[in-house]
Amino acid sequence: MKQRRMSDRLFSLVVYALLTGLALTIVLPMMQVLTISVSPLNVVNRYGFHFIPTAFDFSGYRQVFHKETIWTGYQNTLVRTILGTGITIVMTFLGAYPLSKRQLPNRAFWTGFVVLTMFFSGGLIPSYMLVKNIGLMNTVWSLVLPGAVSAFMLLIVRNFIAALPESLEESAKIDGANDLYILWKIVVPLSMPILATVALYAAVDHWNAWFDSMLYIQNEKKQVLQLILRKIIIDGTADPSTTGAADSMNAPTNSQAMKMAALVVTMLPIMCVYPFLQKYFVKGTLLGSVKG
Amino acid sequence: MATKTKKRAVAVILLVTMLAALMAACSGKNENGGASASGSAGAKGSESAKPSATAEPPVTLDWLAYNSYGQPDANAPLVQMVEKKFNAKFNVWYVDNQKWVDQLNVKFAAGEMPDVLQIREQIPKYVDNGILAPIPEEKIRELAPTYAATIDKYDPNLWNAVKYDGKIYGLPSINLAGDYPTVVLWRQDWLDNVGITKIPETLDEFEAALLKFRNDDPDKDGKKDTYGLSSFAIPFVMGAFGYPGNNASYVMKDGKITFAAIQPEMKDALTVLNKWYKEELIDPEFVTGENTGGYWADSQALYNGRIGLTGNGMFYQWRNELFGGEDQGGGQYQNFIKAQPGGKLTFGKPPVGPSGKSGTLQWGVNSTAVGITNKAAEDPRKLETLLKMLETTFTDYDYYMTVLRGNEGEDWKKVDDSGKVLILNQSTSVADFSKKGVQVFNIMNNPDFDKKADADLYKFADSKKTTGYPPVIAPAVDSYAKYAGDLYKLATETYIKIILGEQPVSSFDAFVAKFKANGGDEIEKDVNEAYNKMLGK
């Protein structure tokens, strides 16, 4: 009995040690990022770790926030995230629901049709030409429509809905509910966990995306936050001799602090949202992995 | 049956409404996009509305002959000034500066082309893909004689760099900084502390000084924690033997292009470096580089008092001569002073080797060329306008300063009659400049005017100028793209191992054989062929 408790204790000790170590590998780099983002150059250039700020200098943040495009960028990113996530949920769900129904004619064909797009795509240049010729260039639609439905997500949702008991729908039908009513009152509420997962994946993707904005948007005011931040960093670290700005040769750029500040600026909003969505995330991913 | 049809009807209705919503959304946005895209078109309309003095309507140029750090505002006064001056209408493209080539490739594939662009891809590739149009040399000499003469003055070889099949496909440009070799820097206070009064010049004097840096406690802290040099200084030590060879760069030998890394002189260089490493003159951390983050010219090893000899950067980064006022010197010099408040730096010269050779790495004056596309070649006025603009950049100082720096009195002012210029908006970033249309129409930098405007800086630079090894101007060949990465790795690894003593110096010969066999010979053959073809031989 006592022995067992001993081994139990040892076990949890090891587990805790491992988990603490794991947590440290995540927390320490974060502290380093935060510290460097507020440190003056002479501290940044010093050897060794920088976990606790010893001196403060907010020039990195000043440089990041000095551009007005950062605010339009924030706005554009918010718009595309909300709009894009909305479209993704609606389209994915509307695509997955019929596919989950056994009575759908040629179900295997349609499923295969969707699966095919997971393995084959037109590639960059055809996508560009498509977007251009439909007339989506320079609009937020070029950012939210091309990737609106991910085949993988659609299949996960399909499997989730297929696993819902058929009898629920049947009993609703006996009670006189029509198809739309069933969809809205029965299937949607039951699918909430998987929809939250899809939403989270889509939102994070949209938040971090920049390549499509670079490709399809020519107007600086319509570009997304990540691209703007990227430009700020490049702008701040560009070699003066190649940009021809001889005058900036005299100002040492605190490029490290600026980079880290940009990192913090992008990270914070998602970090604020994440704790509230995490439970869905875990649940949804599990569901997907078991049944998908 | 009835329920089935009903179900289907509902599905159809759903589908139709969804599609309709989508279409509506798209087309709505479309008009929007059209309106914003015609921000330029609108300006065009107003331009043509007022009759211009010349009978000809303005020529429209799709413009990408600038760095594209920020998007210029089409209505900025500067843009309109240039448009009026040259009777042109600019449709300025905005692409991502860092993903330039990728983004343009997509556009080219989709059939979009600017008229004028910076050529950031290999010229043969663009020519073979039908993008670049040749520019007749007579036309350049006729319409932009001052420009052509300036190129001739700095390096006539620059014309070769833009040639393919003997025809010129781009307007070469000059990077003035590349005319100056990278620096050699000593810690003056360390030299003083170990009792060396003359700045070392030969390889032996270098070794003597570095030995004292290692053994005589130059920082006076009682600890043996200092070294002589780290990674930045290695290229100019090799330079004493003919070339900095620890890479996959070309070198021109007897009129033929070959690799610097495999020249027999490098064996002697490695012997010396290996000896120095054994004497503990080289910081063991050199393997990972003395820059441990931040701006590339920063030397953390120097800032932290670990080494007393460095290089790699440029004169403007390390300028230790103050010009008065609030001037604090070059950026890296400021960093050094902040980290080592009592420290002093002095500019040295690269060591002279046994056969009298010496030099540091040099970037070379060759910079991004500007070309015209086949689309632009359809209208001869486009090339003429470009060349006229270019010539004005090289003849009209006030115009040049305006398109490069902004409005006189607001962004810059002349401080005396010599034309020396004081920049009034020091802290403005390049992206902000671009918005006002600054640094969009100068096409390229004019080295002579740059020197005139920044007279103090270039006077300082000239006083510190040493000898350097600029890169060989060679055409790109496919085999280089294929093998260079591996060859570079092979060369740097072997060099480091020999310096560390993990491999004997005698293994250099085996390395040369391996280098040649693994693509070195193939590249050499291809590049010399292409080089002759480039010159039209």
Interface residues (C-beta under 8 A of the other chain):
Chain A: P40 L41 N42 V44 N45 R46 Y47 H66 K67 L94 P98 L124 I125 Y128 M129 K132 I134 G135 L136 M137 N138 T139 V140 W141 L145 N178 D179 L180 M214 L215 Q218 N219 E220 K222 L227 R230 K231 I232 I234 D235 G236 T237 A238 D239 P240 S241 T242 T243 G244 A245 A246 D247 S248 M249 N250 A251 P252 T253 N254 S255 Q256
Chain B: K7 V10 A11 L14 M18 A25 C26 K29 N30 N32 G33 S36 A37 N67 Y69 G70 Q71 W93 Y94 D96 N97 Q98 K99 Q103 V106 K107 A109 A110 N175 L176 A177 G178 T292 G293 G294 Y295 W296 D298 Q300 Y303 N304 M314 Y316 Q317 R319 D327 Q328 G329 G330 G331 Q332 Q334 N335 K338 A339 L404 I423 Q426 S427 S429 V430 A431 D432 F433 Q439 N442 N445 D450 A453 D454 L457
